[in-house]
Amino acid sequence: MQLGMIGLGRMGGNIVRRLMRAGHHCVAYDAEPKTVAALAAEGAAPADSLASLIAQLAPPRAVWVMLPAGEITEATIATLATLLSPGDILIDGGNANFKDDIRRAETLAPKGIRYLDVGTSGGVWGLERGYSLMIGGDRTAFEHLDPIFAALAQGYGSIPRTPDREGRDPRVEQGYLYCGPAGAGHFVKMVHNGIEYGMMQAMAEGFDILKNRASPSLPANARYDLDLADVAEVWRRGSVVSSWLLDLTSHALAREGDLGSFSGSVADSGEGRWTIEAAIEEAVPADVLAAALFTRFRSRQDHTFAEKVLSAMRWGFGGHVETGKKG
């Protein structure tokens, strides 16, 4: 199939690469010509403008926007709305607010443009590992683009099959899910990221407690000088807290035990805040997720080892460079 990709950053570029590996034809555009040229050298069709990208696609066109949430995405979608035709599909695969998706879908519907919001998880490792895709919007557009989503998703892989799933959509086990109407995909991804905050915070605090067990303020016979890299590694091997986040933590600690190259100033993307806003709207208690978000705010004023662990995890899965990172 054909797909136009707008935004060739850490994830957009790798999405194009994974699709081309699966035999799909991609037209690529980015504001940075060198980035476009690099992907063109790998087989993508280059575009030097949004209009050029649209012109290279056959109807019904499918255009994926992979840009930071906010003004740049809004402006791009507004321009695309003037270039696309009835039956075409416009996808936002970035981390948009699900309420923006609802508004966009309603604005595009009278033009006959089908809108999909695709929550995309996988970070910089998605090229090799595949992505977890949470998709909302026009159901016919989702079905039409099924080969695209199947190529991007992880597939069954080596993960054991879950019992008692007979009769359910098998595509979920391959790593992609149609969640519902416009906004549903980004809503599910938003809560996913809120949960991610909580999981990361719990792990970071645990390693901070382990590290500080060697404190001279403790009785000498109750101090333990623990090798955190080895603790993380043994937990990876069969413990109930084994996870990809623990894998990343183990790697970071093995490489640099004190995580000295990380500042501990931990940024937050919009999804954590939006998850808490949704919890308030729904009157759902979210103590852990809220605390994890507020800790990120505090980390920009006072850094602990726990925040360095958070920074290391974010660097590991998403290539996020924290404020003050030295290397």
C-alpha positions as protocol buffer text, in pm:
chain_id: "A"
residue {
  index: 1
  type: MET
  ca { x: 0 y: 0 z: 0 }
}
residue {
  index: 2
  type: GLN
  ca { x: 90 y: 367 z: -22 }
}
residue {
  index: 3
  type: LEU
  ca { x: 130 y: 598 z: 275 }
}
residue {
  index: 4
  type: GLY
  ca { x: 242 y: 958 z: 305 }
}
residue {
  index: 5
  type: MET
  ca { x: 440 y: 1040 z: 621 }
}
residue {
  index: 6
  type: ILE
  ca { x: 474 y: 1395 z: 748 }
}
residue {
  index: 7
  type: GLY
  ca { x: 736 y: 1432 z: 1022 }
}
residue {
  index: 8
  type: LEU
  ca { x: 1044 y: 1212 z: 1008 }
}
residue {
  index: 9
  type: GLY
  ca { x: 1171 y: 1236 z: 1364 }
}
residue {
  index: 10
  type: ARG
  ca { x: 1259 y: 951 z: 1600 }
}
residue {
  index: 11
  type: MET
  ca { x: 934 y: 766 z: 1535 }
}
residue {
  index: 12
  type: GLY
  ca { x: 811 y: 896 z: 1200 }
}
residue {
  index: 13
  type: GLY
  ca { x: 1129 y: 800 z: 1018 }
}
residue {
  index: 14
  type: ASN
  ca { x: 1135 y: 452 z: 1169 }
}
residue {
  index: 15
  type: ILE
  ca { x: 769 y: 396 z: 1086 }
}
residue {
  index: 16
  type: VAL
  ca { x: 855 y: 465 z: 722 }
}
residue {
  index: 17
  type: ARG
  ca { x: 1151 y: 227 z: 740 }
}
residue {
  index: 18
  type: ARG
  ca { x: 944 y: -53 z: 893 }
}
residue {
  index: 19
  type: LEU
  ca { x: 673 y: -10 z: 631 }
}
residue {
  index: 20
  type: MET
  ca { x: 924 y: -16 z: 346 }
}
residue {
  index: 21
  type: ARG
  ca { x: 1076 y: -334 z: 488 }
}
residue {
  index: 22
  type: ALA
  ca { x: 729 y: -488 z: 459 }
}
residue {
  index: 23
  type: GLY
  ca { x: 700 y: -383 z: 95 }
}
residue {
  index: 24
  type: HIS
  ca { x: 483 y: -73 z: 131 }
}
residue {
  index: 25
  type: HIS
  ca { x: 549 y: 244 z: -68 }
}
residue {
  index: 26
  type: CYS
  ca { x: 605 y: 558 z: 139 }
}
residue {
  index: 27
  type: VAL
  ca { x: 617 y: 923 z: 41 }
}
residue {
  index: 28
  type: ALA
  ca { x: 811 y: 1122 z: 300 }
}
residue {
  index: 29
  type: TYR
  ca { x: 807 y: 1489 z: 393 }
}
residue {
  index: 30
  type: ASP
  ca { x: 979 y: 1685 z: 668 }
}
residue {
  index: 31
  type: ALA
  ca { x: 1062 y: 2051 z: 719 }
}
residue {
  index: 32
  type: GLU
  ca { x: 1430 y: 1950 z: 717 }
}
residue {
  index: 33
  type: PRO
  ca { x: 1534 y: 1859 z: 359 }
}
residue {
  index: 34
  type: LYS
  ca { x: 1836 y: 1657 z: 477 }
}
residue {
  index: 35
  type: THR
  ca { x: 1607 y: 1427 z: 672 }
}
residue {
  index: 36
  type: VAL
  ca { x: 1393 y: 1370 z: 363 }
}
residue {
  index: 37
  type: ALA
  ca { x: 1703 y: 1304 z: 152 }
}
residue {
  index: 38
  type: ALA
  ca { x: 1829 y: 1046 z: 401 }
}
residue {
  index: 39
  type: LEU
  ca { x: 1505 y: 847 z: 383 }
}
residue {
  index: 40
  type: ALA
  ca { x: 1492 y: 886 z: 6 }
}
residue {
  index: 41
  type: ALA
  ca { x: 1833 y: 718 z: -8 }
}
residue {
  index: 42
  type: GLU
  ca { x: 1673 y: 423 z: 172 }
}
residue {
  index: 43
  type: GLY
  ca { x: 1388 y: 397 z: -78 }
}
residue {
  index: 44
  type: ALA
  ca { x: 1120 y: 646 z: 23 }
}
residue {
  index: 45
  type: ALA
  ca { x: 975 y: 884 z: -235 }
}
residue {
  index: 46
  type: PRO
  ca { x: 1077 y: 1237 z: -134 }
}
residue {
  index: 47
  type: ALA
  ca { x: 837 y: 1530 z: -114 }
}
residue {
  index: 48
  type: ASP
  ca { x: 941 y: 1892 z: -75 }
}
residue {
  index: 49
  type: SER
  ca { x: 598 y: 2018 z: 33 }
}
residue {
  index: 50
  type: LEU
  ca { x: 263 y: 1895 z: 155 }
}
residue {
  index: 51
  type: ALA
  ca { x: 119 y: 1950 z: -191 }
}
residue {
  index: 52
  type: SER
  ca { x: 400 y: 1745 z: -345 }
}
residue {
  index: 53
  type: LEU
  ca { x: 333 y: 1463 z: -102 }
}
residue {
  index: 54
  type: ILE
  ca { x: -40 y: 1458 z: -184 }
}
residue {
  index: 55
  type: ALA
  ca { x: 30 y: 1466 z: -558 }
}
residue {
  index: 56
  type: GLN
  ca { x: 236 y: 1145 z: -533 }
}
residue {
  index: 57
  type: LEU
  ca { x: -39 y: 942 z: -368 }
}
residue {
  index: 58
  type: ALA
  ca { x: -318 y: 759 z: -548 }
}
residue {
  index: 59
  type: PRO
  ca { x: -676 y: 792 z: -417 }
}
residue {
  index: 60
  type: PRO
  ca { x: -791 y: 708 z: -164 }
}
residue {
  index: 61
  type: ARG
  ca { x: -485 y: 875 z: -15 }
}
residue {
  index: 62
  type: ALA
  ca { x: -360 y: 794 z: 335 }
}
residue {
  index: 63
  type: VAL
  ca { x: -151 y: 1060 z: 508 }
}
residue {
  index: 64
  type: TRP
  ca { x: 7 y: 1008 z: 850 }
}
residue {
  index: 65
  type: VAL
  ca { x: 105 y: 1316 z: 1054 }
}
residue {
  index: 66
  type: MET
  ca { x: 380 y: 1240 z: 1309 }
}
residue {
  index: 67
  type: LEU
  ca { x: 454 y: 1579 z: 1464 }
}
residue {
  index: 68
  type: PRO
  ca { x: 458 y: 1720 z: 1818 }
}
residue {
  index: 69
  type: ALA
  ca { x: 112 y: 1790 z: 1960 }
}
residue {
  index: 70
  type: GLY
  ca { x: 7 y: 2153 z: 1942 }
}
residue {
  index: 71
  type: GLU
  ca { x: 31 y: 2435 z: 1692 }
}
residue {
  index: 72
  type: ILE
  ca { x: 247 y: 2259 z: 1432 }
}
residue {
  index: 73
  type: THR
  ca { x: 11 y: 1962 z: 1411 }
}
residue {
  index: 74
  type: GLU
  ca { x: -297 y: 2185 z: 1400 }
}
residue {
  index: 75
  type: ALA
  ca { x: -150 y: 2395 z: 1119 }
}
residue {
  index: 76
  type: THR
  ca { x: -47 y: 2088 z: 921 }
}
residue {
  index: 77
  type: ILE
  ca { x: -389 y: 1925 z: 951 }
}
residue {
  index: 78
  type: ALA
  ca { x: -559 y: 2252 z: 852 }
}
residue {
  index: 79
  type: THR
  ca { x: -347 y: 2267 z: 535 }
}
residue {
  index: 80
  type: LEU
  ca { x: -405 y: 1901 z: 454 }
}
residue {
  index: 81
  type: ALA
  ca { x: -781 y: 1957 z: 486 }
}
residue {
  index: 82
  type: THR
  ca { x: -756 y: 2188 z: 184 }
}
residue {
  index: 83
  type: LEU
  ca { x: -550 y: 1939 z: -20 }
}
residue {
  index: 84
  type: LEU
  ca { x: -722 y: 1608 z: 46 }
}
residue {
  index: 85
  type: SER
  ca { x: -1033 y: 1479 z: -132 }
}
residue {
  index: 86
  type: PRO
  ca { x: -1345 y: 1293 z: -18 }
}
residue {
  index: 87
  type: GLY
  ca { x: -1257 y: 937 z: 78 }
}
residue {
  index: 88
  type: ASP
  ca { x: -898 y: 1021 z: 173 }
}
residue {
  index: 89
  type: ILE
  ca { x: -766 y: 928 z: 517 }
}
residue {
  index: 90
  type: LEU
  ca { x: -584 y: 1162 z: 755 }
}
residue {
  index: 91
  type: ILE
  ca { x: -402 y: 1008 z: 1051 }
}
residue {
  index: 92
  type: ASP
  ca { x: -255 y: 1177 z: 1356 }
}
residue {
  index: 93
  type: GLY
  ca { x: -8 y: 935 z: 1511 }
}
residue {
  index: 94
  type: GLY
  ca { x: 144 y: 1180 z: 1758 }
}
residue {
  index: 95
  type: ASN
  ca { x: 49 y: 1233 z: 2120 }
}
residue {
  index: 96
  type: ALA
  ca { x: -258 y: 1450 z: 2067 }
}
residue {
  index: 97
  type: ASN
  ca { x: -527 y: 1527 z: 2321 }
}
residue {
  index: 98
  type: PHE
  ca { x: -822 y: 1303 z: 2243 }
}
residue {
  index: 99
  type: LYS
  ca { x: -1057 y: 1602 z: 2261 }
}
residue {
  index: 100
  type: ASP
  ca { x: -867 y: 1757 z: 1970 }
}
residue {
  index: 101
  type: ASP
  ca { x: -933 y: 1438 z: 1772 }
}
residue {
  index: 102
  type: ILE
  ca { x: -1306 y: 1466 z: 1831 }
}
residue {
  index: 103
  type: ARG
  ca { x: -1304 y: 1825 z: 1705 }
}
residue {
  index: 104
  type: ARG
  ca { x: -1091 y: 1744 z: 1402 }
}
residue {
  index: 105
  type: ALA
  ca { x: -1304 y: 1447 z: 1298 }
}
residue {
  index: 106
  type: GLU
  ca { x: -1617 y: 1659 z: 1318 }
}
residue {
  index: 107
  type: THR
  ca { x: -1451 y: 1934 z: 1110 }
}
residue {
  index: 108
  type: LEU
  ca { x: -1323 y: 1695 z: 843 }
}
residue {
  index: 109
  type: ALA
  ca { x: -1638 y: 1483 z: 813 }
}
residue {
  index: 110
  type: PRO
  ca { x: -1833 y: 1735 z: 597 }
}
residue {
  index: 111
  type: LYS
  ca { x: -1540 y: 1732 z: 353 }
}
residue {
  index: 112
  type: GLY
  ca { x: -1560 y: 1353 z: 330 }
}
residue {
  index: 113
  type: ILE
  ca { x: -1212 y: 1314 z: 480 }
}
residue {
  index: 114
  type: ARG
  ca { x: -1183 y: 1015 z: 709 }
}
residue {
  index: 115
  type: TYR
  ca { x: -986 y: 1077 z: 1030 }
}
residue {
  index: 116
  type: LEU
  ca { x: -793 y: 830 z: 1245 }
}
residue {
  index: 117
  type: ASP
  ca { x: -610 y: 892 z: 1571 }
}
residue {
  index: 118
  type: VAL
  ca { x: -337 y: 637 z: 1632 }
}
residue {
  index: 119
  type: GLY
  ca { x: -175 y: 614 z: 1973 }
}
residue {
  index: 120
  type: THR
  ca { x: 169 y: 474 z: 1896 }
}
residue {
  index: 121
  type: SER
  ca { x: 389 y: 312 z: 2159 }
}
residue {
  index: 122
  type: GLY
  ca { x: 730 y: 166 z: 2095 }
}
residue {
  index: 123
  type: GLY
  ca { x: 969 y: 457 z: 2102 }
}
residue {
  index: 124
  type: VAL
  ca { x: 1302 y: 438 z: 1928 }
}
residue {
  index: 125
  type: TRP
  ca { x: 1289 y: 57 z: 1940 }
}
residue {
  index: 126
  type: GLY
  ca { x: 977 y: 31 z: 1725 }
}
residue {
  index: 127
  type: LEU
  ca { x: 1170 y: -27 z: 1403 }
}
residue {
  index: 128
  type: GLU
  ca { x: 1300 y: -361 z: 1527 }
}
residue {
  index: 129
  type: ARG
  ca { x: 1045 y: -457 z: 1793 }
}
residue {
  index: 130
  type: GLY
  ca { x: 731 y: -325 z: 1626 }
}
residue {
  index: 131
  type: TYR
  ca { x: 476 y: -84 z: 1769 }
}
residue {
  index: 132
  type: SER
  ca { x: 172 y: -115 z: 1991 }
}
residue {
  index: 133
  type: LEU
  ca { x: -106 y: 72 z: 1809 }
}
residue {
  index: 134
  type: MET
  ca { x: -425 y: 206 z: 1967 }
}
residue {
  index: 135
  type: ILE
  ca { x: -655 y: 331 z: 1691 }
}
residue {
  index: 136
  type: GLY
  ca { x: -967 y: 546 z: 1698 }
}
residue {
  index: 137
  type: GLY
  ca { x: -1182 y: 710 z: 1436 }
}
residue {
  index: 138
  type: ASP
  ca { x: -1347 y: 603 z: 1111 }
}
residue {
  index: 139
  type: ARG
  ca { x: -1390 y: 224 z: 1115 }
}
residue {
  index: 140
  type: THR
  ca { x: -1383 y: 191 z: 735 }
}
residue {
  index: 141
  type: ALA
  ca { x: -1051 y: 376 z: 725 }
}
residue {
  index: 142
  type: PHE
  ca { x: -910 y: 144 z: 989 }
}
residue {
  index: 143
  type: GLU
  ca { x: -1013 y: -163 z: 790 }
}
residue {
  index: 144
  type: HIS
  ca { x: -874 y: -17 z: 468 }
}
residue {
  index: 145
  type: LEU
  ca { x: -536 y: 44 z: 629 }
}
residue {
  index: 146
  type: ASP
  ca { x: -520 y: -293 z: 806 }
}
residue {
  index: 147
  type: PRO
  ca { x: -210 y: -401 z: 607 }
}
residue {
  index: 148
  type: ILE
  ca { x: -29 y: -86 z: 721 }
}
residue {
  index: 149
  type: PHE
  ca { x: -111 y: -143 z: 1087 }
}
residue {
  index: 150
  type: ALA
  ca { x: -26 y: -513 z: 1062 }
}
residue {
  index: 151
  type: ALA
  ca { x: 318 y: -427 z: 921 }
}
residue {
  index: 152
  type: LEU
  ca { x: 388 y: -177 z: 1198 }
}
residue {
  index: 153
  type: ALA
  ca { x: 267 y: -394 z: 1485 }
}
residue {
  index: 154
  type: GLN
  ca { x: 491 y: -639 z: 1669 }
}
residue {
  index: 155
  type: GLY
  ca { x: 300 y: -950 z: 1565 }
}
residue {
  index: 156
  type: TYR
  ca { x: 254 y: -1259 z: 1780 }
}
residue {
  index: 157
  type: GLY
  ca { x: 627 y: -1287 z: 1840 }
}
residue {
  index: 158
  type: SER
  ca { x: 740 y: -1494 z: 2136 }
}
residue {
  index: 159
  type: ILE
  ca { x: 479 y: -1363 z: 2381 }
}
residue {
  index: 160
  type: PRO
  ca { x: 269 y: -1654 z: 2513 }
}
residue {
  index: 161
  type: ARG
  ca { x: -92 y: -1655 z: 2395 }
}
residue {
  index: 162
  type: THR
  ca { x: -345 y: -1544 z: 2656 }
}
residue {
  index: 163
  type: PRO
  ca { x: -597 y: -1815 z: 2751 }
}
residue {
  index: 164
  type: ASP
  ca { x: -972 y: -1771 z: 2696 }
}
residue {
  index: 165
  type: ARG
  ca { x: -946 y: -1518 z: 2410 }
}
residue {
  index: 166
  type: GLU
  ca { x: -1143 y: -1733 z: 2167 }
}
residue {
  index: 167
  type: GLY
  ca { x: -1384 y: -1528 z: 1955 }
}
residue {
  index: 168
  type: ARG
  ca { x: -1201 y: -1198 z: 2006 }
}
residue {
  index: 169
  type: ASP
  ca { x: -1030 y: -994 z: 1733 }
}
residue {
  index: 170
  type: PRO
  ca { x: -698 y: -1173 z: 1671 }
}
residue {
  index: 171
  type: ARG
  ca { x: -536 y: -847 z: 1560 }
}
residue {
  index: 172
  type: VAL
  ca { x: -516 y: -738 z: 1923 }
}
residue {
  index: 173
  type: GLU
  ca { x: -273 y: -1022 z: 1996 }
}
residue {
  index: 174
  type: GLN
  ca { x: -61 y: -898 z: 1706 }
}
residue {
  index: 175
  type: GLY
  ca { x: -29 y: -554 z: 1864 }
}
residue {
  index: 176
  type: TYR
  ca { x: -298 y: -328 z: 1719 }
}
residue {
  index: 177
  type: LEU
  ca { x: -649 y: -247 z: 1837 }
}
residue {
  index: 178
  type: TYR
  ca { x: -943 y: -52 z: 1699 }
}
residue {
  index: 179
  type: CYS
  ca { x: -1056 y: 125 z: 2016 }
}
residue {
  index: 180
  type: GLY
  ca { x: -1367 y: 309 z: 1897 }
}
residue {
  index: 181
  type: PRO
  ca { x: -1477 y: 646 z: 1754 }
}
residue {
  index: 182
  type: ALA
  ca { x: -1263 y: 955 z: 1709 }
}
residue {
  index: 183
  type: GLY
  ca { x: -1036 y: 1017 z: 2006 }
}
residue {
  index: 184
  type: ALA
  ca { x: -1062 y: 665 z: 2148 }
}
residue {
  index: 185
  type: GLY
  ca { x: -715 y: 565 z: 2028 }
}
residue {
  index: 186
  type: HIS
  ca { x: -541 y: 864 z: 2179 }
}
residue {
  index: 187
  type: PHE
  ca { x: -750 y: 830 z: 2496 }
}
residue {
  index: 188
  type: VAL
  ca { x: -625 y: 473 z: 2547 }
}
residue {
  index: 189
  type: LYS
  ca { x: -266 y: 581 z: 2470 }
}
residue {
  index: 190
  type: MET
  ca { x: -303 y: 874 z: 2712 }
}
residue {
  index: 191
  type: VAL
  ca { x: -399 y: 643 z: 2998 }
}
residue {
  index: 192
  type: HIS
  ca { x: -121 y: 404 z: 2892 }
}
residue {
  index: 193
  type: ASN
  ca { x: 129 y: 687 z: 2940 }
}
residue {
  index: 194
  type: GLY
  ca { x: -25 y: 783 z: 3274 }
}
residue {
  index: 195
  type: ILE
  ca { x: 22 y: 425 z: 3391 }
}
residue {
  index: 196
  type: GLU
  ca { x: 376 y: 434 z: 3255 }
}
residue {
  index: 197
  type: TYR
  ca { x: 448 y: 732 z: 3483 }
}
residue {
  index: 198
  type: GLY
  ca { x: 332 y: 534 z: 3786 }
}
residue {
  index: 199
  type: MET
  ca { x: 527 y: 220 z: 3696 }
}
residue {
  index: 200
  type: MET
  ca { x: 844 y: 417 z: 3633 }
}
residue {
  index: 201
  type: GLN
  ca { x: 808 y: 613 z: 3955 }
}
residue {
  index: 202
  type: ALA
  ca { x: 763 y: 298 z: 4164 }
}
residue {
  index: 203
  type: MET
  ca { x: 1073 y: 142 z: 4010 }
}
residue {
  index: 204
  type: ALA
  ca { x: 1277 y: 460 z: 4049 }
}
residue {
  index: 205
  type: GLU
  ca { x: 1184 y: 501 z: 4415 }
}
residue {
  index: 206
  type: GLY
  ca { x: 1266 y: 137 z: 4483 }
}
residue {
  index: 207
  type: PHE
  ca { x: 1617 y: 175 z: 4345 }
}
residue {
  index: 208
  type: ASP
  ca { x: 1662 y: 495 z: 4542 }
}
residue {
  index: 209
  type: ILE
  ca { x: 1577 y: 303 z: 4861 }
}
residue {
  index: 210
  type: LEU
  ca { x: 1824 y: 29 z: 4766 }
}
residue {
  index: 211
  type: LYS
  ca { x: 2099 y: 282 z: 4696 }
}
residue {
  index: 212
  type: ASN
  ca { x: 2052 y: 468 z: 5024 }
}
residue {
  index: 213
  type: ARG
  ca { x: 2078 y: 154 z: 5234 }
}
residue {
  index: 214
  type: ALA
  ca { x: 2451 y: 226 z: 5248 }
}
residue {
  index: 215
  type: SER
  ca { x: 2392 y: 562 z: 5418 }
}
residue {
  index: 216
  type: PRO
  ca { x: 2625 y: 636 z: 5712 }
}
residue {
  index: 217
  type: SER
  ca { x: 2321 y: 761 z: 5902 }
}
residue {
  index: 218
  type: LEU
  ca { x: 2208 y: 400 z: 5943 }
}
residue {
  index: 219
  type: PRO
  ca { x: 2346 y: 156 z: 6203 }
}
residue {
  index: 220
  type: ALA
  ca { x: 2660 y: -9 z: 6068 }
}
residue {
  index: 221
  type: ASN
  ca { x: 2515 y: -359 z: 6101 }
}
residue {
  index: 222
  type: ALA
  ca { x: 2207 y: -259 z: 5896 }
}
residue {
  index: 223
  type: ARG
  ca { x: 2388 y: -105 z: 5603 }
}
residue {
  index: 224
  type: TYR
  ca { x: 2407 y: -285 z: 5268 }
}
residue {
  index: 225
  type: ASP
  ca { x: 2630 y: -171 z: 4986 }
}
residue {
  index: 226
  type: LEU
  ca { x: 2417 y: -319 z: 4710 }
}
residue {
  index: 227
  type: ASP
  ca { x: 2520 y: -352 z: 4348 }
}
residue {
  index: 228
  type: LEU
  ca { x: 2214 y: -201 z: 4183 }
}
residue {
  index: 229
  type: ALA
  ca { x: 2304 y: -329 z: 3837 }
}
residue {
  index: 230
  type: ASP
  ca { x: 2311 y: -684 z: 3974 }
}
residue {
  index: 231
  type: VAL
  ca { x: 1986 y: -635 z: 4165 }
}
residue {
  index: 232
  type: ALA
  ca { x: 1816 y: -513 z: 3848 }
}
residue {
  index: 233
  type: GLU
  ca { x: 1959 y: -804 z: 3653 }
}
residue {
  index: 234
  type: VAL
  ca { x: 1846 y: -1071 z: 3897 }
}
residue {
  index: 235
  type: TRP
  ca { x: 1497 y: -917 z: 3903 }
}
residue {
  index: 236
  type: ARG
  ca { x: 1487 y: -950 z: 3524 }
}
residue {
  index: 237
  type: ARG
  ca { x: 1525 y: -1324 z: 3561 }
}
residue {
  index: 238
  type: GLY
  ca { x: 1187 y: -1458 z: 3664 }
}
residue {
  index: 239
  type: SER
  ca { x: 1067 y: -1200 z: 3916 }
}
residue {
  index: 240
  type: VAL
  ca { x: 714 y: -1061 z: 3913 }
}
residue {
  index: 241
  type: VAL
  ca { x: 845 y: -709 z: 3841 }
}
residue {
  index: 242
  type: SER
  ca { x: 1028 y: -814 z: 3525 }
}
residue {
  index: 243
  type: SER
  ca { x: 942 y: -577 z: 3238 }
}
residue {
  index: 244
  type: TRP
  ca { x: 1087 y: -378 z: 2953 }
}
residue {
  index: 245
  type: LEU
  ca { x: 1128 y: -83 z: 3189 }
}
residue {
  index: 246
  type: LEU
  ca { x: 1336 y: -303 z: 3419 }
}
residue {
  index: 247
  type: ASP
  ca { x: 1538 y: -421 z: 3118 }
}
residue {
  index: 248
  type: LEU
  ca { x: 1621 y: -59 z: 3034 }
}
residue {
  index: 249
  type: THR
  ca { x: 1706 y: 19 z: 3397 }
}
residue {
  index: 250
  type: SER
  ca { x: 1936 y: -283 z: 3420 }
}
residue {
  index: 251
  type: HIS
  ca { x: 2118 y: -177 z: 3105 }
}
residue {
  index: 252
  type: ALA
  ca { x: 2158 y: 182 z: 3227 }
}
residue {
  index: 253
  type: LEU
  ca { x: 2294 y: 73 z: 3566 }
}
residue {
  index: 254
  type: ALA
  ca { x: 2534 y: -177 z: 3411 }
}
residue {
  index: 255
  type: ARG
  ca { x: 2668 y: 95 z: 3184 }
}
residue {
  index: 256
  type: GLU
  ca { x: 2692 y: 365 z: 3451 }
}
residue {
  index: 257
  type: GLY
  ca { x: 2625 y: 267 z: 3810 }
}
residue {
  index: 258
  type: ASP
  ca { x: 2573 y: 618 z: 3948 }
}
residue {
  index: 259
  type: LEU
  ca { x: 2383 y: 742 z: 3638 }
}
residue {
  index: 260
  type: GLY
  ca { x: 2603 y: 1049 z: 3662 }
}
residue {
  index: 261
  type: SER
  ca { x: 2540 y: 1163 z: 3306 }
}
residue {
  index: 262
  type: PHE
  ca { x: 2170 y: 1212 z: 3383 }
}
residue {
  index: 263
  type: SER
  ca { x: 2050 y: 1532 z: 3546 }
}
residue {
  index: 264
  type: GLY
  ca { x: 1740 y: 1388 z: 3710 }
}
residue {
  index: 265
  type: SER
  ca { x: 1529 y: 1672 z: 3571 }
}
residue {
  index: 266
  type: VAL
  ca { x: 1237 y: 1473 z: 3432 }
}
residue {
  index: 267
  type: ALA
  ca { x: 1010 y: 1622 z: 3170 }
}
residue {
  index: 268
  type: ASP
  ca { x: 645 y: 1527 z: 3135 }
}
residue {
  index: 269
  type: SER
  ca { x: 456 y: 1498 z: 2809 }
}
residue {
  index: 270
  type: GLY
  ca { x: 96 y: 1609 z: 2791 }
}
residue {
  index: 271
  type: GLU
  ca { x: -55 y: 1264 z: 2836 }
}
residue {
  index: 272
  type: GLY
  ca { x: 23 y: 1244 z: 3208 }
}
residue {
  index: 273
  type: ARG
  ca { x: -155 y: 1572 z: 3276 }
}
residue {
  index: 274
  type: TRP
  ca { x: -445 y: 1479 z: 3049 }
}
residue {
  index: 275
  type: THR
  ca { x: -485 y: 1145 z: 3227 }
}
residue {
  index: 276
  type: ILE
  ca { x: -525 y: 1322 z: 3560 }
}
residue {
  index: 277
  type: GLU
  ca { x: -772 y: 1568 z: 3402 }
}
residue {
  index: 278
  type: ALA
  ca { x: -975 y: 1272 z: 3274 }
}
residue {
  index: 279
  type: ALA
  ca { x: -970 y: 1112 z: 3618 }
}
residue {
  index: 280
  type: ILE
  ca { x: -1105 y: 1436 z: 3766 }
}
residue {
  index: 281
  type: GLU
  ca { x: -1379 y: 1456 z: 3501 }
}
residue {
  index: 282
  type: GLU
  ca { x: -1478 y: 1096 z: 3576 }
}
residue {
  index: 283
  type: ALA
  ca { x: -1439 y: 1131 z: 3955 }
}
residue {
  index: 284
  type: VAL
  ca { x: -1198 y: 835 z: 3950 }
}
residue {
  index: 285
  type: PRO
  ca { x: -929 y: 832 z: 4222 }
}
residue {
  index: 286
  type: ALA
  ca { x: -581 y: 819 z: 4068 }
}
residue {
  index: 287
  type: ASP
  ca { x: -349 y: 869 z: 4363 }
}
residue {
  index: 288
  type: VAL
  ca { x: -44 y: 691 z: 4221 }
}
residue {
  index: 289
  type: LEU
  ca { x: -63 y: 849 z: 3876 }
}
residue {
  index: 290
  type: ALA
  ca { x: -111 y: 1198 z: 4021 }
}
residue {
  index: 291
  type: ALA
  ca { x: 180 y: 1155 z: 4261 }
}
residue {
  index: 292
  type: ALA
  ca { x: 404 y: 1036 z: 3977 }
}
residue {
  index: 293
  type: LEU
  ca { x: 315 y: 1343 z: 3771 }
}
residue {
  index: 294
  type: PHE
  ca { x: 377 y: 1585 z: 4059 }
}
residue {
  index: 295
  type: THR
  ca { x: 712 y: 1419 z: 4130 }
}
residue {
  index: 296
  type: ARG
  ca { x: 819 y: 1505 z: 3778 }
}
residue {
  index: 297
  type: PHE
  ca { x: 735 y: 1868 z: 3848 }
}
residue {
  index: 298
  type: ARG
  ca { x: 945 y: 1861 z: 4166 }
}
residue {
  index: 299
  type: SER
  ca { x: 1236 y: 1692 z: 3988 }
}
residue {
  index: 300
  type: ARG
  ca { x: 1304 y: 2013 z: 3797 }
}
residue {
  index: 301
  type: GLN
  ca { x: 1391 y: 2187 z: 4123 }
}
residue {
  index: 302
  type: ASP
  ca { x: 1560 y: 1916 z: 4329 }
}
residue {
  index: 303
  type: HIS
  ca { x: 1707 y: 1595 z: 4184 }
}
residue {
  index: 304
  type: THR
  ca { x: 1736 y: 1257 z: 4355 }
}
residue {
  index: 305
  type: PHE
  ca { x: 1880 y: 927 z: 4239 }
}
residue {
  index: 306
  type: ALA
  ca { x: 1523 y: 816 z: 4171 }
}
residue {
  index: 307
  type: GLU
  ca { x: 1487 y: 1093 z: 3914 }
}
residue {
  index: 308
  type: LYS
  ca { x: 1811 y: 985 z: 3750 }
}
residue {
  index: 309
  type: VAL
  ca { x: 1665 y: 636 z: 3715 }
}
residue {
  index: 310
  type: LEU
  ca { x: 1355 y: 791 z: 3556 }
}
residue {
  index: 311
  type: SER
  ca { x: 1574 y: 988 z: 3316 }
}
residue {
  index: 312
  type: ALA
  ca { x: 1766 y: 674 z: 3224 }
}
residue {
  index: 313
  type: MET
  ca { x: 1445 y: 484 z: 3149 }
}
residue {
  index: 314
  type: ARG
  ca { x: 1308 y: 766 z: 2933 }
}
residue {
  index: 315
  type: TRP
  ca { x: 1638 y: 785 z: 2747 }
}
residue {
  index: 316
  type: GLY
  ca { x: 1630 y: 409 z: 2698 }
}
residue {
  index: 317
  type: PHE
  ca { x: 1286 y: 370 z: 2546 }
}
residue {
  index: 318
  type: GLY
  ca { x: 1231 y: 704 z: 2376 }
}
residue {
  index: 319
  type: GLY
  ca { x: 1563 y: 878 z: 2332 }
}
residue {
  index: 320
  type: HIS
  ca { x: 1432 y: 1163 z: 2549 }
}
residue {
  index: 321
  type: VAL
  ca { x: 1715 y: 1399 z: 2637 }
}
residue {
  index: 322
  type: GLU
  ca { x: 1652 y: 1552 z: 2979 }
}
residue {
  index: 323
  type: THR
  ca { x: 1744 y: 1906 z: 3078 }
}
residue {
  index: 324
  type: GLY
  ca { x: 2104 y: 1901 z: 3190 }
}
residue {
  index: 325
  type: LYS
  ca { x: 2195 y: 1561 z: 3049 }
}
residue {
  index: 326
  type: LYS
  ca { x: 2571 y: 1555 z: 3006 }
}
residue {
  index: 327
  type: GLY
  ca { x: 2611 y: 1290 z: 2740 }
}
